Amino acid sequence: MIGYLAAEGFEEELARELGAPHERHGRLFLAPGPERSAAWAANVWRTPVRLEVRSIADAAAQLRALQRNWALYSARDHRRAALIDARLPHVSAKPIAPFSPLPAAPLGSFTLLDRDTVLASADCASPFPHGEVRFVEDHEGPPSRAYLKLWELFTLSGRWPAPGERVVDLGAAPGGWTWVLASLGCRVLSVDKAPLDPRVAALPNVEHRTQSAFALDPAEVGPIDWLFSDVICYPKRLLGLVERWLAAGNVRNFACTIKFQGETDHETATRFAAIEGARLRHLSHNRHELTWTRLA
Ligand SMILES: C[S@@+](CC[C@H](N)C(=O)[O-])C[C@H]1O[C@@H](n2cnc3c(N)ncnc32)[C@H](O)[C@@H]1O
């Protein structure tokens, strides 16, 4: 069995992704192994085991015998679960700085399946409790909160553009992503039908074009190190855009937000995931959207 913790509010999306059979406990889904890629999972419990526990103290002792650090995912018997949690070593939930190394200490997850049964996974995919990454926010520089999505993607993947690299930011306004990229020392071509925040537009390494992202010609732009898109559009339209840039062969790395309006377009998400070398995931700063990347 493998455990998949759904991103909050996207349980139905994850259920569909995993298919049958699966067992569900709140946001936690248990499905037969081996581990599968699941875009809507915020965390994956790789080694879940059932522990029969005689008491709160016994539960804490059994967990501590497995390893030191644990995050409680509480789906029922909340008070008892909290009392077990209180007997475990404190795990820091302090916000981190962007671009910092990921926490190295293993972090397990546990839940109570019933009063006397703990489900515990010592090995989890995310080093953050429930896959939630919290940053020390910048309330001065960026003109929108969208910058947190890029900070999260870069910090989790350990990859970001180097100073001097040429990047294109589609759907850039008001300029949160462009601000991040300019702060990294990139040469940014930002494109949006709307203007950038004047403070971002005035940055020396930013060029803004007020036009549709779909009208930008890859051949005219030439070779670029990264293509970013946070354009609000139907997923199918974004797929067409990505396919055009892929076919042009001028882009080393892609990072795009697929935004869903109303129903989740699973079919298009599957087509994005099937692109060679691609990764599709729900970041903790994503709303009803997925982040698609294809990194060199
Ligand atoms: C979520 S906002 C982007 C936020 C931005 N990444 C930031 O960090 O501030 C989506 C943007 O897509 C833009 N947009 C929608 N359709 C577009 C199109 N066809 N071409 C370019 N931009 C478009 C909107 O004007 C809007 O600024």
The ligand as an ORCA input file, in Angstrom:
! r2SCAN-3c Opt
* xyz 0 1
  C      -2.612     35.106    -12.600
  S      -2.211     36.483    -13.543
  C      -0.473     36.371    -13.617
  C       0.211     36.777    -12.345
  C       1.707     36.943    -12.546
  N       2.367     35.664    -12.821
  C       2.369     37.570    -11.337
  O       3.239     36.934    -10.765
  O       2.023     38.688    -11.003
  C      -2.709     36.015    -15.129
  C      -2.372     36.985    -16.220
  O      -2.697     36.419    -17.480
  C      -2.937     37.494    -18.344
  N      -3.522     37.058    -19.597
  C      -4.744     36.509    -19.835
  N      -4.856     36.223    -21.165
  C      -3.691     36.592    -21.754
  C      -3.174     36.523    -23.072
  N      -3.911     36.029    -24.078
  N      -1.933     36.970    -23.302
  C      -1.177     37.463    -22.289
  N      -1.600     37.549    -21.024
  C      -2.839     37.106    -20.753
  C      -3.827     38.415    -17.535
  O      -3.799     39.723    -18.077
  C      -3.166     38.304    -16.156
  O      -2.281     39.380    -15.946
*
